[in-house]
């Protein structure tokens, strides 16, 4: 399983561990990923996603999964999240037309 956030697209970063004697060795910084279940009010479903803690705070700040996905750029979403976003837009278009 990749260490990548499904909503924000954040993945590992590479850097240096610097010792007291200034010797630099490679290390990686892993994102703080958590497994969460988020509910979509418009679709009436729950989705299990693996996202960063920062993305979870952003979802709460924007008012839920639906609002987050509508504002998000599709290029940074995972394929599962992009499919949820397309389904959400289709559902909202149907309810607006009716």
C-alpha positions as CSV (number, residue, x, y, z in Angstrom):
1,X,0.0,0.0,0.0
2,X,1.5,3.3,-1.0
3,X,2.1,6.0,1.6
4,X,0.0,8.6,-0.2
5,X,-3.0,10.6,0.9
6,X,-6.1,9.9,-1.2
7,X,-7.5,13.4,-0.9
8,X,-4.5,15.8,-0.8
9,X,-2.0,13.8,-2.8
10,X,0.7,14.2,-0.1
11,X,3.4,11.5,-0.3
12,X,6.8,10.8,1.3
13,X,9.6,13.4,1.1
14,X,13.3,12.7,0.9
15,X,15.8,14.6,2.9
16,X,19.0,14.3,5.0
17,X,19.6,13.2,8.5
18,X,22.4,15.5,9.7
19,X,24.6,14.3,12.5
20,X,26.5,16.4,15.0
21,X,29.6,16.2,12.9
22,X,27.5,17.4,9.8
23,X,27.5,14.0,8.1
24,X,24.5,13.8,5.8
25,X,22.7,10.5,5.2
26,X,19.5,9.9,3.3
27,X,16.2,9.6,5.1
28,X,12.6,9.9,4.3
29,X,9.8,11.8,5.9
30,X,6.5,9.8,6.0
31,X,3.1,11.5,6.0
32,X,0.8,11.1,9.0
33,X,-1.7,8.7,7.4
34,X,-4.9,7.6,9.2
35,X,-7.6,5.3,8.1
36,X,-11.0,7.0,8.4
37,X,-14.6,6.5,7.3
38,X,-16.2,9.6,5.9
39,X,-19.8,10.0,5.1
40,X,-21.2,11.7,1.9
41,X,-24.5,13.3,2.7
42,X,-25.5,13.8,-1.0
43,X,-24.7,10.2,-2.0
44,X,-25.9,8.7,1.3
45,X,-22.8,6.4,1.6
46,X,-19.8,6.0,3.8
47,X,-16.3,5.7,2.3
48,X,-13.2,4.3,3.8
49,X,-10.2,6.5,2.9
50,X,-6.6,6.7,3.9
51,X,-5.8,10.3,4.3
52,X,-3.4,12.6,6.3
53,X,-4.4,14.1,9.6
54,X,-4.0,17.6,8.0
55,X,-6.5,16.6,5.2
56,X,-8.9,15.3,7.9
57,X,-8.8,18.7,9.5
58,X,-9.4,20.4,6.2
59,X,-12.4,18.2,5.5
60,X,-13.8,19.2,8.9
61,X,-13.1,22.9,8.2
62,X,-14.8,22.9,4.8
63,X,-17.9,21.2,6.2
64,X,-17.6,17.6,5.2
65,X,-16.5,15.2,2.4
66,X,-18.9,16.6,-0.2
67,X,-17.7,20.2,0.1
68,X,-14.1,19.1,0.2
69,X,-14.4,17.1,-3.0
70,X,-16.3,19.9,-4.8
71,X,-13.5,22.4,-4.1
72,X,-10.6,19.9,-4.7
73,X,-8.6,19.7,-7.9
74,X,-9.1,16.3,-9.6
75,X,-5.4,16.0,-10.5
76,X,-4.4,15.6,-6.8
77,X,-7.1,13.2,-5.9
78,X,-6.6,9.4,-6.0
79,X,-8.6,7.4,-8.6
80,X,-11.1,6.3,-5.9
81,X,-11.6,9.8,-4.6
82,X,-11.9,11.2,-8.2
83,X,-14.7,8.6,-8.9
84,X,-16.5,9.6,-5.7
85,X,-16.2,13.3,-6.9
86,X,-17.6,12.4,-10.3
87,X,-20.5,10.5,-8.8
88,X,-21.2,13.4,-6.4
89,X,-21.3,16.0,-9.2
90,X,-23.6,13.7,-11.2
91,X,-26.0,13.3,-8.2
92,X,-26.0,17.0,-7.5
93,X,-26.8,17.8,-11.2
94,X,-29.7,15.3,-11.2
95,X,-31.2,16.9,-8.1
96,X,-30.7,20.4,-9.5
97,X,-32.5,19.4,-12.7
98,X,-35.4,17.8,-10.9
